[in-house]
Amino acid sequence: MGFYLAQLLTGLANASSLFLIASGLSIIFGVTRVVNFAHGSFFMIGAYLAYSFVTYFEVGILGFWGSILFAATCVALIGGLIEILILRRIYGSPELFQLVATFGLVLVIQDLALAVWGAEDLLGPRAPGLDRAVRILGEPIPEYDLALIVIGPAVLAIIWYLFRHTRWGILVRAATHDRDMVASLGVNQSWLFTSTFMLGSFLAGLGGALQVPRESVSLLMDLSIIGEAFVVVVIGGMGSVTGAFIAAALISVLNAFGILLFPKISLLLPFLVMAIVLIIRPWGLLGKPGSGHGAPEAPHDPLRLLSNRAIWALSGLMALLLLLPQVGDGFLLVLLVDVLVAILFAASLQFLMGVGGMVSFGHAAYFGLGAYGTALCVKYFGLSMEPALLLGPVVGAAGALVFGWFCVRLSGVYLAMLTLAASQIVWGITFQWQEFTGGDDGLLGIWPSDWASGETAFYYLALILCVGGVAFLRRVAYSPFGYVLRGGRDSALRAEAIGLDLKFHQWMGFTLAGSMAGLAGVIFAFSKGSVFPDILSIAQSVDALIMVLLGGIQSLFGPVLGAVSFVLLEDWVSRLEFWRFIFGAIILVIVVAAPNGLAGALAFIKPWFDKGGGDAAGLTASKAGKGSMQ
């Protein structure tokens, strides 16, 4: 009995730490509607600052807790500065651009922390007066864990009082429900947004600072916590602090006991729980319908056919790509294969988001399934490259078919987070199933057939498959099936009102995008000769999002521009010292200066490329009704 009580108390202590960062994330989203990927960075900075304060000064009990609060206050000031200088400029942008901007902040803050504190993990001192263990039913329980169990509910009570019994809190609650009405009443929204962002940053910094006596402080703290924080916020309901508290307790306690029965489940459990909750209750435990819709959707310009001049220009580009092996060296061909893979991967995501209107934070799942499907066929079944090239996209499509059935029933952030859950589940299984997938060691020796083993031959194979895949996606976008997706994207209600089975078409569009991502994964696996679980990670999905948004989500040509720019920039910047800072700064500049992507920034040449056509909801939906996939 004592052992199980100890596990329960450990879970509740972890829940308090998780609640602090998740509550701040929930508050920020509730008012500003920003999906703040950099919230984990505030958590990390809070831990580093607290470590510096408690180790630099010889402090007692009061000094220790004063250092914790001071570190959290510093993080709040940093958060307020970031909100004023960067985020305030993109509040009117679609939520995806805000997500990419905050990811750029993650890279910048990570390298700043590296420059200040170094790369080594830092081990802080124990909390004065709470550095022992007490025995409860014969089991030793750290005193600091008991203190954390009290701190979590105490912070919840303070937040509840702040929101219920202060004028500022009432305005925050009002803005959570209807920002436009609050603005019409004359409330200074800039001040309200900044103060809310500072409170959320304070809570994240407090959560990180409180971790100093429990674990080492490292540069990996930001990305290791942000996934669970998003899970807690989504399970509890976007914008609900009480829901975040319940979800944090649920996840932490389940993990504390689940790890006893299934030691390898800790990586999967939060995302499994989130997937189950969203399937049963699509807006979370205490959320409300529509609470997952953040900033405005991306404006969708009409998709137009290419003019004759554009076709000639693309034909010239293809001729140049065909001639490059005659003048380029081996490194150039390897880099171009990476570019081609990135183009097809980004194009498949752009088809899902730009044409289908479905946001995915986990598109790497289908890229990885295609790569692993191919690698497993070669490794265990002895298949050659040719049949594996066919099976890889099928595996990607099969994964998208299964996950898409659940995902297309959601919308907004909840849809995006369910795709993230699916990706993390696949990543967790791949990472843990050592005897079959190779685990962290990956699968090696995945080489193409002899006729395609040369750099030039494989480059031509990748060129044909990738260009063919992009051309196929473009053709589908202009087919009756594509008109259904575009009509549903612009007005789901109007599309369904004329008798279209929109969910089925979205499901099939999800599957098609997964198959093309799987094809990109197949080419990637043969180009590298190996596959590792990191191709299924959150970072891989974020890379695809950045490529699409850099190029422009409104344009079918956008993924090409975005993928080329991303791969070349990454290849150049990664050779420099503090490359994360430089790359993150470039992302921030592009997001702020060109919110419509590179294709939008080049809008002045659009008439030269376009040949007319339309994309209004009524037109696309009516055209889709003729000959669409029913």
N, C-alpha and C positions, 0 to 999 in steps of 0.2 A: 504493500500500500504506500509506504514511504517513497519508494522508487517512482511510482506513477505521479505522486504529488510533486516530487522534484522535477519531473519532466513537464508537468503542467506549469509550475512556477517559472521554469526556464522559458517555456513558450510564451508566457505572459510578459516576461521581461523583454524578450525579442519583439513582442507585439508593441510595446511602448515605444521602442526605438523606431520601428517601422511606421507606427501611427504618426509620429512627429513629422517625418518627411512627407508622408502621404497626405496629411491634413493640409500642409502648406501647398502642396501641388493641387489639391482639390479646391482650396480657397482661391488660388490664382486662376485656375480654369473657370471657376464659377463666375468670377467678375470680368476678367479680361478675355476669357475664351482662348487663351494661349495654351497650347499643348507644349509645356516647357520641358524640353529634353535636357536642358542644362540644370534642372533642379538637383540632380545627383552631384553636379559640380559644386553647388552651394553646400551640400552635405559634406563633401570632401574638404572644401576650404574651411568649414567650421571645425572639422577634426584637426586639420593642420594648425590653424590659429590657436585652438585650445591647447594642443600639444606644446606650441611655442610659449604660450603664456605660463602654463603650469610647470614647465621645465626651466624656463629662464628665471622666473622669480621663485624664491623659496616661500611657498604659501602654506598656510594651515587650512583648516576646514573652510573658513569664510573666504579666504583667498582663492581656494580651489573653485568653489561655486561661483565666486565673483568672476574668475577667469572664464568659466563656462558661459556665463551670461554675456560677458564682454565679447567673447568670440562670436556668439550668435548675433550680437548687436552689430559687430563689424560686417558680418555677412549680410545683414539687413541693409546696411548702407551701400555695400557693393551691389546688392540686388537693385536698390533704388537707382543707383547710377546707371546700371545696365538698362533698366526700364526706360529711363529718360533719354539716354543717348541712342539706343538701338531699337528696342521693342516699340516705343511710342510711334516710331516712323512706319511701322508695318502692321498696326492694329487693323487697318482696313483691308489688308491683304488676306487671301485665303489661308486657312489653317495650315495647309501643307508648307507654304512658304515660311510661316512662323516656326514650324517644326524644324525645317532645314536651317533657319537662322539660329535657333537655339542649339542645334547640333554643331554649327560653326563655333558657337560660344564654348561648347564642351572642349573642342580641340584647342582653342585659344587658352582657356583656363588650365587645361592639363599641362601645356608646355610652360605656362607661367609658374605653376606649382613645381614643375620639374626644375626650373631655373632657381627658384627660391629655396626649396627644401631638398632637392636632389632626388635620385632614383631609388635610394634604399628605403626599406620599410622602417618606420619609427615606432618604437615601443614606449608608450607613456607610463607614468607612475600610477599606482592605485589611488583611489580616492581616499583622502585622509579621513579617518574615523569609520570608513566602510571597507576596510581592507581585509576583513576576516570572513569566516563562514559560520553560520549558526546551524544547529542540527534541528530538523523538524521531522518527527517520526523516524529518527535515526539517520536521516539523510542530510549531508552537508549542503547548505544553500548559501551562496555568496550574499553577503549583506548588500552589496551594490545592486545585485539583481532585485532584491526586495525593494530597494529605493526606486529603481526604475519602474517597478510595478505600481508604485504610488504616483510617480511623476506623470505617467501617461494619463490616467484619469484626472489628475489635478489640472493638467494642461487643457484637457477636454472641457472641464468645468469652467476654466477661465475664458476659453473661446466661446463657450455657450453664453456666459454672462456678457461678454463683450458684444456679441451679436444680438442679444435680446434686450439689453438694458442700457445701451449707449446709442447716441444719435448716429455715430459713425457705423456701428454694427447694423443698425436698421437700414442705412443707405446701402451698405454692402449686400444685405439680403435682398433689398429691392432691385439692385443692379443685377443680382444673380437671376432674378425672374424676368426683368424687363429693363435693359440698359437704356433703350430709347426713351421710355417714359421718365426715367430718372433724369436724363439729360434735358427733357422738355420742361422739367420742373426747376431748372436752373442750377442743378448741382454741378460743381466743377468736376467733370469726369477725369481730367488729367490728374488732379490731386487724389481722387478716389482710387484710380488705377495704381498710381505710384505707391500709395500707402498700403494697398492690398498686396502688391507685389513685395513690398518690404516685409510685411507680416509673414507671408509665405516663405520668404527667404530666411527670415529669423527662425522660423520653426525648422527649416531644413538644416540651418547652421547649428541650432540647438541639438538636433538629432545626431549630427556628426560629432559635435563636441562631447556629448555624453558617451560616445563610443570609445573615447581615448583610454579609459581604464579597462576596457573589455577586450580590445583587439588592436593590432598594429595599424598605424596610419600609413596608407599607401596610395599610389596614383591610380590604383584599380578600384578604389572605393566608389567612384562616381557611377561607372557603368554596371558595377555589381549590384548596386542598390536601386537604380532607377527602374529596372525591369519590374522588380517586386513592388515598387511604389506605384507604378502605373496599374499593375494588377489589383492592388488594394483599392485604388481610387475607382477603378472601373467596377469592381465587385460591389463596393459600397454604393456606387452611384455618383456620377460626375457632379461635383459641387456640394456633396453632402459630407460634412465633417463627421457627424455621428456615424454615417455609413462607413467612412474610412476607418473609424475606431473599431466597429464591429468586424469589418473585413480583415483588419490587421490581426485582431485576436483570433479570428477563425483560421486564417492562413498559418499563423505562427504556432497555434496549438495543434492543428492538424499535422503540421510538419514535425513538431516535437514528438508526436506519437507515431506518425507514419514512418519516420526513419527507423523506428524499432522493428517494424514489420517488413519494410522494404527499404533497405539502406540506400538504394540508388534512386529513390523516388524524389529526393529533395529538389533536384533540378527541374522536375516535371510538375510536381504537385501544385504550385501556385497557378500555373497556366491551365492545368486540368480543371482546377476548381473554377477559374475564371470562365473557361469554355462552358462548363456545365451551368453556371449561374446565368451566363448570357443566353444560352439556349432556352433555359426555363423562363428567365425574366430579363428580357433584352435591354433594359435600362438600369440594371443593377438592383441591389437589395433595397436601398432607400432613394434611388433616383426616380426621376419622373420621365414619362415619354417625351422625347425631344431634347432631353438634357445633354445628350452626347453631341449635339450640333454646335460647333464652335463658331469660328469666324465665317464670313461669307464664302460661298463656294467660288471656285475659280470661274471667271467669265469664259464662256465658250464661244469663240468666234466661229463663223461658218467654216466648215471643211470644204475646200474647193479643189477642183481638178487642176492638174498641172497644165500650164500653157505649153505651146509647142517649143518656146524658147527654153523653158525649164526642162523639158524632156531632152532637148539637145544638150543642155548643160550637164544633166545627170548622165547622159550617154558619154559625154567627154570625160566625166569623172570616172566612170566605169572603165573606159579605155585606159586611163592613167593607172588605175588600180591593177589592171591586167598587165601593164608594162612594167610596173615597179620591180618585180623580181629580177628583171634584166639589169637594173641599175642599182638596186639596194643590196645591203649586206644582210647577213643572217639575223643580226639583232633587230634591224628594221622590220623584217618579216615577222619575227616573234612579237614585236610590239604591235604590228598591224593586226595580227590574229587576236591579240587581247582587245584591241579597239573594236574589231568586228563582233567578237563575243559580247562586249559591253553594249554595242548598238542593238543587237537582237534582244538581249536581256532588257534593256531600257525600253525598246519598242513594244515588247510584250506587256510591260507595266503601263506604258502610256496608253496602249489599247484598252487595258482594264480601267484606267482612271479617266483618260481623256475622252474615249469613245463610250465606255460603259458607265462612267460616273461612279465607280466603286473604288474607294481608297484602300490600299493594301499596305500594311506595315510589315508584312511577312512574305513578300514575293520570293525571297531567297529559298523558301521551302521547295518550290517547284524547280528552280535552278539546281538545287542540291539533289533533289530526287532524281532528276534526269542524269546528273553526273554519277551519283551512287548506283542508280539502276544499271547504267552502262558498266561501271567498274565491277559490280558484283557479277554481271553476266560474263565479263571477260575473265574474272578471277576464279570464280567457282564453277562456271559452266563451260569454260574454254571457248566461248564464242569469239569469232573474229570481229573486226571493226564494223563490217557492213551490216550484219543483223543487229549489232549493238546500237548502231546509229538509229535504227528503227525503233528499238525497244526503249531507249532512253526517253524520247518524247512521250511515249505511251505511259511510262511510269510517272512522268511529270503530270500528264493529263489525268491519270487515275487519282493521284493525290489531290489535284485541284477539283476533280469531280466529287470526291468525298467531302473535303473541307468546304468547297463552294456551296454545297447543299445547305449547310448551316449558315454560312457567311452572308449569302444574298438575302437572308431574311432580316438582316440588321441594316443600319445606316449610320452615317456620321462616324464619330470616334469609336462607337461600340463595334461597328463593322471592322474598322481598322485594327482595333485591339483583338478581335477574335482571329483575324488573319495573323496577328503577331503570336497569339497563343498557339495556333496551328503550327507555325514555323518553329517555335520554341519546343513544342512537343516532339516534332521530327528531329530537331537538333539534339534534344536530350536523349532520345532513343539511340541515335547514331553515335553520340558521344559515349554512352554507357555500355552499349552492346559490343564489348571488346572482341569477343570471339567470332563475331560475324562481320561487323563493319570495320574492325581494326581499332575502334575507339579513337583516342587522341593520336595514335600512330598512323591512322589513315590506311588507305589501300594504295599500294605501289605497283609499278609495272604495268600500267594501263597505256599501252602504246598502240598507235595506228598500224594498219597492215603495211606490208613492205612497199607496196606501190605508192603509199601516201606518207611514208616515214621521212622523206626528205623535207626540208624546210619549205622549198618552193612548192612541192606537190601539196603539202598540207595547207599551205596558204591559199592555194587555188580552191581546195576543197572547202575551207572555212569561208572563203569569199562567196562561193556558189550557194552554200547552205544559208549563210547569214543574210545575204542580199535577197535570196529567194524567200526566206522567212519574213523579212520586212515587207517585201512586195506582196506576199500573201496576206499579211495583216492589213496592209493598205487596201488591198482589193476587197477584203471582207468589210472594212469600214464603209465602203461605198456600195455594198450589196444590200438587198432588202433586210437581211439579218442585222447589218450594221445600222440601218436606219431605225430599226426597233430599239437597239441599245441607245442610240443618240436621242431618240424621242423620249425614252424612259429617263435618260439622264437629265433632259431639259424639263420634263413635266411627267412624272410617273403617273399622276392622277389622270391626266389627259390620255396617256398611252393606254392605260387600263380601261378607261371609259369607252374607248372604241373597240374593245374586245380582245386586246393583245394579252397574251400570257407573259407578262413582263418578267416575272420571277424565273420562269423557265429559260427565257432568252438570256437573262443575266447569268444564270447558272451555266449555260452553254458557253457564254462569253468568258466567264471565269475559267472554264475548262480549257478553252482554246488558248487563252493567255498562258495558262499553266503549261500547255504542251509546247508552246514556243519558248518559254523560259527553260523548259526541260531540254529542248534542242540546243539552246545556248550552253547549258550545263554539260551536255554530251561533248560538244566541240571543246569546251574548256578542259574536260577530263583528259581527252586524247592529246590536247596541246601540251599539258603539263606532265602527263604520264602518271598522275596520282590524284587522289582526292582526299580531303581532310574535312573534319566537321565544321571548320570555320566558314566554309562556303554556305552553311545554313544559318549562320549567326545573324544577330540583329544588325551588326555593322554592314553585312552584305546587302541586306534589305535597304538600309539607309543609303548606301552607295547608289542603289538603283533609283531611289527617290530623288537623290541629289542630281543624278544624270537627267532624269525627266524634267525636273523643275529648272535646272540650269538651261536646258534647251528650250523649254516652254511646253506646258501641258496642253495648250490649245492647238498646237501644230503637230501634224503627223511627221513633219520633218524635224521637230524639236528634239526627239531622242537621239537622232544622228548627231546634231550639233552638241547636245549635252554629253553624250558618251565620248565623243572625240575630245572635247574640251577637258572632261574629267580625267580620262586616262592619261592624256598628255601632261596635264597639270600635275597629277599625282606622280607620274614618272619623273618629272623635273623636280618638283618640290621635295619628294621623299629623299633626295640626295643631299639636301641641305640640313644644317643643324637647326633644331627647333622647327622642323617642317610642319608639325601640327599647328603651331601658331600661325605660320604663313598661310597654310591651306585654309584654316578656319577663317582668317582675316579675308582671304579672297572670296570665300563663300558669303561672308557677311556683306562685303562690298557689292557683290552681284545681286544678292537678294534685296538689298536696300535700293540700289541704283537701277536694277532691271527686274522688277517684280514679275514681269511677264516672260522672263527667260530671254535667252539669246535670240530666239526666233522672234519674240516680241520686240526686242531692241532693234532688230533688222526689218521692222515692219515697212520701212520705206521702199524695200525692194519687193514687197509682197505682190503688188500689181504685175510686176515683171514675171512672177512665178505662177500667178493664179489665172484661172480661166472661167471663173464664175461658179455658181452653185450655191446652195443654201443649206441651212441647218436649223431653222426654227423648229420648235417642238411640234407644232401642228403639222408642218410640212413633212418632217421626218417620220412622225407617227403615221400619217396618212399614207406615205409612200411605203412604209414598212408593212402596212396591212396587206400589200399585194405580194404574194409569193414569199412571205417570211416563214421562218422555221416555226411551225405550229406543233 
